[in-house]
Amino acid sequence: MNAPKTSTTLPAAASKSKPPASVLSADLLIKGNIKTTGDVQIEGNVEGDIRAHLLTVGEGATVKGEVMADDVVVNGRVIGRVRGLKVRLTSTARVEGDIIHKTIAIESGAHFEGSVSRREDPLSTSGGGRSGSPQGQPAPQEQGTRSAG
């Protein structure tokens, strides 16, 4: 009798450990900041900053604000700074703003205007800026307008 309880409890526990991504649909406009430890998929428009574990900006989506996530995948448009451990701009991406990353991939066809900086901890907002400390300085930086493809 304990076996059925155990088998039904395990899938429930497994599903609770990794909930599905929150999807903001194409007809949705959000004015304000979004903060989560989970995954977010944006299909509509957001005017505000976004902080998530995995952030996916859909092909028809527009984000106006800073985005920060462990993993950032941009298929649509971002107007603002992008910070991520792993940043990927797909062929349909349009980014107008600086990118601070640990690793980056830019597919052919992506459009990017801004600077690119590599940092060991791109999600840290302390230590950068005007402190004068060499520890907070980014690695070599590229700047300009790019349109791959």
Secondary structure, DSSP 8 states (H G I E B T S, - for coil): -HHHHHHHHHHHHHHHHS---EEE-TT-EEES-EE-SSEEEE-SEEES-EEEEEEEE-TT-EEES-EEEEEEEESSEEES-EEEEEEEE-TT-EEES-EEEEEEEE-TT-EEEEEEEE-S-TT--SS-TTS--GGG--SSEEEEEEE--
